[in-house]
C-alpha cells in the first residue's frame, strides 16, 4: 500500500479504475480480493527472486504487482472489450482512439518484459513484479473458471455503452447478452418485452424458462408492473410460473393501486389451474378488487359464484356467501 510518489499511486489507481470494476462484477468481491492480493504477493516474490537477490538493500514497494494482476485477469476475462485511449506527442499531436483491451494490456506487459530484460530494474520500476502479478492474474481466473466474454458479447456491450438503453438493442443483441447468467433484471425484462410471444412458440417457451429462472431476482428488484406484463404476455397454453408467484405479485400490485394488472394475474391463475387451492384465493381476491376498486358488483358476484361452484366448502366460501348475501 506504500508508493514512491504521487505519480506512482495515480498510475496504479488509473489501472484499478479501468480494470477493477468489471472484474469485481464478474468475480464478486471475495474472489476479486483473493486474486488481487495473491497477484500482489506473486509479483513481490518474483521481483525479490530476480532483483532483490542481487540487491538485498533495494526497497520494493507499491501495488503495481496486484494492479498488473488485475490487468492479466482482465485480459483473460474481457479480451474484446473496447477502451478509449488518449495519446499525445508534443502540443499538437494528441487525440483519442478506440482499441480492444487486449492490445492495451499486451502493450504494457510487453514493455515490462523488454525493459525488465534490458534494464533489470535499474530504471527504478519493478518490471518483474509487474510480470509476476500479471502471470498470476491470468492463471488465477483460469483456475477459478471465470466466464470469458466472446467477441460478440463485447460488441453488443460496446453498443449498449453508447446507447445506455436496452430497448434500443435488437432482439438478437439482447439474446447475445443473455447467453450467460445475468443479474441485470432490466435486461431480462427488455428481452421479454421485445419477444414475439404470441406468434413464436419457441420464443414463448424460452421466455417462460427465463422468467422462471429469474423470478426471485425479479420479485426482489424489478418493477412489478413490467414483471406482470411479461408474465401475462405468455399465452396460457405454454404454462406459467408457480401459482404463488402470481398471488404475491398481484397482492403487491394491489398495494400500488395497479388493480387492472392484479385482476389479470388472478384470472391467469384461474386459467392455468382452476381446481388448485391457490385458485380459490385468486378468485376471492379478484372479486374483492372488482367490488372495492372498480365498484363492479355484478362482475364481483359472478366471480364469487364461480368460486363457490369450484370450492363450495373451501376456506373462503363463508366470506364469499356473506359478500353475495349483503346484496
C-alpha positions in Angstrom: 0.0 0.0 0.0 3.0 2.3 0.0 4.1 4.2 -3.1 7.1 6.1 -4.1 5.4 9.2 -5.5 2.0 10.7 -6.3 2.5 9.8 -9.9 3.2 6.2 -8.9 -0.1 5.9 -7.0 -2.1 7.8 -9.6 -1.0 5.4 -12.3 -2.0 2.4 -10.2 -5.3 4.0 -9.4 -6.0 4.6 -13.1 -5.5 1.0 -13.9 -7.6 -0.1 -10.8 -10.4 2.1 -12.1 -10.1 0.7 -15.6 -9.9 -3.0 -14.8 -11.2 -3.3 -11.2 -14.9 -2.6 -11.6 -15.7 -5.1 -14.4 -13.6 -7.8 -12.8 -15.2 -7.3 -9.3 -18.6 -7.5 -11.0 -17.7 -10.8 -12.7 -15.7 -12.4 -9.9 -17.7 -11.0 -6.9 -15.8 -9.3 -4.0 -14.3 -12.3 -2.3 -12.7 -13.9 -5.4 -11.7 -10.4 -6.6 -9.8 -9.7 -3.4 -8.2 -13.1 -3.4 -6.9 -12.6 -7.0 -5.8 -9.0 -6.2 -3.7 -9.8 -3.1 -2.4 -13.1 -4.4 -1.2 -11.4 -7.6 0.5 -8.7 -5.5 2.3 -11.4 -3.5 3.3 -13.3 -6.6 4.7 -10.1 -8.1 6.7 -9.3 -5.0 8.1 -12.8 -4.8 9.3 -12.7 -8.5 10.8 -9.2 -8.1 12.6 -10.4 -4.9 14.0 -13.5 -6.6 15.3 -11.7 -9.7 16.2 -8.2 -8.4 16.2 -8.5 -4.7 18.6 -11.4 -4.5 21.2 -9.2 -6.2 20.3 -6.0 -4.4 19.1 -7.0 -0.9 19.1 -3.5 0.3 16.9 -2.1 -2.5 13.3 -1.3 -1.5 10.3 -2.8 -3.3 7.0 -1.1 -2.7 3.7 -0.3 -4.4 0.6 -2.1 -5.5 1.8 -2.5 -9.1 2.1 -6.3 -9.0 -1.5 -6.5 -7.8 -2.7 -4.0 -10.3 -1.0 -5.9 -13.2 -2.6 -9.0 -11.8 -6.0 -7.3 -12.5 -4.8 -6.4 -16.0 -3.9 -10.0 -16.6 -7.3 -11.2 -15.3 -9.0 -8.6 -17.4 -7.1 -9.8 -20.5 -8.4 -13.3 -19.9 -12.0 -12.3 -19.0 -12.7 -9.4 -21.3 -10.2 -9.6 -24.2 -12.5 -8.0 -26.8 -13.9 -5.1 -24.7 -13.2 -1.7 -26.2 -11.2 1.0 -24.5 -10.9 4.7 -25.4 -7.2 5.6 -25.4 -5.8 9.2 -25.1 -2.5 9.9 -26.7 -0.2 13.0 -27.1 3.1 13.8 -28.8 4.1 17.3 -28.0 1.4 20.1 -28.1 -0.2 19.5 -31.4 -0.3 15.7 -31.8 -3.0 14.5 -29.5 -6.3 12.8 -29.6 -8.3 9.6 -28.7 -9.0 6.3 -30.4 -10.8 3.1 -29.6 -9.0 -0.2 -29.3 -9.6 -3.6 -27.9 -8.5 -4.0 -24.3 -6.2 -7.0 -25.1 -3.9 -4.8 -27.1 -3.7 -2.2 -24.3 -2.7 -4.9 -21.8 -0.3 -6.6 -24.1 1.4 -3.3 -24.9 2.1 -2.7 -21.2 3.2 -6.2 -20.3 5.4 -6.3 -23.3 7.1 -3.1 -22.1 7.8 -4.9 -18.8 9.2 -7.9 -20.4 11.5 -5.9 -22.7 12.6 -3.3 -20.1 13.0 -6.0 -17.4 15.3 -8.0 -19.6 17.3 -5.0 -20.8 17.5 -2.8 -17.7 17.0 -5.4 -14.9 15.0 -2.8 -12.9 17.8 -0.2 -13.0 15.2 2.4 -14.1 13.5 2.2 -10.7 10.5 0.2 -12.0 9.6 -3.2 -10.6 9.1 -4.8 -14.0 9.4 -8.3 -12.6 6.7 -7.5 -10.0 4.5 -6.5 -12.9 5.3 -9.7 -14.8 4.7 -11.9 -11.7 1.4 -10.2 -10.9 0.2 -10.3 -14.5 1.0 -14.0 -14.8 -0.8 -14.9 -11.6 -3.8 -12.8 -12.6 -4.2 -14.8 -15.9 -3.6 -18.1 -14.1 -5.9 -17.2 -11.2 -9.1 -16.5 -13.2 -8.3 -19.5 -15.4 -8.1 -21.8 -12.4 -11.3 -20.2 -11.0 -13.0 -20.9 -14.3 -14.2 -17.4 -14.7 -16.6 -16.9 -17.6 -14.9 -15.3 -20.6 -16.7 -12.9 -22.8 -16.9 -13.8 -26.5 -16.2 -11.1 -29.1 -20.0 -10.9 -30.0 -20.9 -10.2 -26.4 -18.2 -7.4 -26.2 -19.5 -5.9 -29.4 -23.1 -5.7 -28.0 -21.9 -4.3 -24.7 -20.0 -1.6 -26.6 -23.2 -0.7 -28.4 -25.0 -0.6 -25.1 -22.4 1.6 -23.6 -23.1 4.2 -26.3 -26.9 3.9 -26.2 -27.5 3.5 -22.4 -30.8 1.9 -23.2 -31.6 -1.8 -23.7 -34.7 -1.0 -25.7 -32.5 0.3 -28.5 -30.9 -3.1 -29.0 -32.2 -5.7 -31.4 -33.7 -9.0 -30.2 -30.6 -10.8 -31.4 -28.3 -8.4 -29.5 -30.3 -8.9 -26.3 -30.2 -12.7 -26.8 -26.4 -12.5 -27.1 -26.2 -10.7 -23.7 -28.4 -13.4 -22.2 -26.3 -16.3 -23.3 -24.8 -16.3 -19.8 -26.5 -15.8 -16.4 -27.1 -12.2 -15.6 -28.2 -10.2 -12.5 -29.5 -7.3 -14.7 -33.3 -7.7 -14.5 -33.8 -4.7 -16.8 -32.0 -6.8 -19.5 -34.3 -9.8 -18.8 -37.5 -7.8 -18.9 -36.5 -5.9 -22.0 -35.8 -9.2 -23.8 -39.2 -10.5 -22.7 -41.0 -7.3 -23.8 -39.4 -7.5 -27.3 -40.0 -11.1 -27.9 -43.0 -12.0 -30.2 -44.6 -14.4 -27.7 -47.9 -14.9 -29.3 -46.6 -15.8 -32.8 -43.4 -17.7 -32.0 -43.9 -20.8 -29.8 -40.1 -21.4 -29.4 -39.7 -17.8 -28.1 -42.6 -18.3 -25.6 -41.0 -21.4 -24.1 -37.7 -19.6 -23.8 -39.1 -16.5 -22.2 -41.1 -18.7 -19.7 -37.9 -20.6 -18.8 -36.0 -17.3 -18.4 -38.7 -15.8 -16.2 -38.8 -19.0 -14.0 -35.1 -18.8 -13.6 -35.0 -15.1 -12.8 -38.2 -14.8 -10.7 -36.5 -14.5 -7.3 -34.5 -11.5 -8.5 -37.4 -10.1 -10.5 -39.7 -10.2 -7.4 -37.0 -8.6 -5.3 -35.6 -5.9 -7.6 -37.8 -5.3 -10.7 -40.7 -3.1 -11.5 -43.8 -5.2 -10.6 -45.8 -3.8 -13.5 -43.2 -4.9 -16.0 -42.9 -8.3 -14.4 -46.7 -8.7 -14.6 -46.8 -7.7 -18.3 -44.1 -10.2 -19.1 -45.9 -13.0 -17.4 -49.3 -12.1 -18.9 -47.7 -11.9 -22.4 -47.1 -15.6 -22.4 -50.1 -17.5 -23.8 -51.8 -19.8 -21.3 -51.2 -22.9 -23.5 -47.5 -22.7 -22.7 -48.0 -22.8 -18.9 -46.6 -20.4 -16.4 -44.6 -19.8 -13.2 -45.6 -21.3 -9.8 -49.1 -20.0 -8.9 -47.9 -18.5 -5.7 -45.8 -16.0 -7.7 -49.0 -14.7 -9.4 -50.6 -14.3 -6.0 -47.7 -12.5 -4.4 -47.2 -10.2 -7.5 -50.9 -9.4 -7.7 -51.0 -8.6 -4.0 -48.1 -6.2 -4.5 -49.8 -4.5 -7.4 -53.0 -4.0 -5.3 -50.9 -2.2 -2.8 -49.6 0.0 -5.6 -53.2 0.5 -6.9 -52.3 -1.2 -10.1 -55.6 -3.0 -9.9 -56.2 -3.9 -13.5 -53.0 -5.9 -13.7 -53.8 -7.5 -10.4 -57.2 -8.7 -11.7 -55.5 -10.1 -14.8 -53.0 -12.0 -12.7 -55.7 -13.5 -10.6 -57.5 -14.5 -13.8 -54.3 -16.1 -15.1 -54.3 -18.5 -12.0 -57.9 -19.5 -12.9 -56.9 -20.1 -16.5 -53.9 -22.2 -15.6 -55.2 -24.3 -12.7 -58.9 -23.7 -12.0 -59.1 -26.6 -9.4 -56.0 -25.7 -7.5 -56.2 -24.5 -3.9 -54.5 -21.2 -5.0 -57.3 -20.6 -7.4 -59.8 -20.2 -4.6 -57.8 -17.4 -3.1 -57.2 -15.9 -6.5 -60.9 -15.8 -7.3 -61.8 -14.4 -3.9 -59.2 -11.6 -4.2 -60.3 -10.9 -7.8 -63.9 -10.4 -6.7 -62.8 -8.2 -3.9 -60.8 -5.9 -6.2 -63.7 -5.8 -8.7 -66.0 -4.8 -5.8 -63.9 -2.4 -3.9 -61.6 -0.8 -6.5 -63.9 -0.9 -9.6 -67.3 -0.8 -7.8 -68.4 -3.6 -10.3 -70.7 -5.6 -8.0 -72.3 -7.6 -10.8 -68.9 -8.9 -12.0 -67.7 -9.4 -8.5 -70.8 -11.5 -7.8 -70.2 -13.6 -10.9 -66.6 -14.3 -9.7 -67.8 -15.2 -6.1 -70.4 -17.6 -7.6 -67.7 -19.3 -9.8 -65.5 -19.6 -6.7 -68.4 -21.3 -4.8 -69.1 -23.6 -7.7 -65.5 -24.8 -7.7 -64.9 -24.7 -4.0 -68.3 -25.0 -2.2 -66.6 -26.0 1.1 -63.4 -24.0 0.7 -61.9 -21.8 3.4 -63.1 -18.6 1.7 -66.6 -19.9 1.0 -68.3 -18.4 4.0 -66.9 -14.9 3.2 -68.0 -15.3 -0.4 -71.5 -16.2 0.6 -71.6 -13.3 3.1 -70.5 -10.9 0.4 -73.2 -12.1 -2.0 -75.8 -12.1 0.7 -75.1 -8.5 1.6 -76.6 -7.6 -1.8 
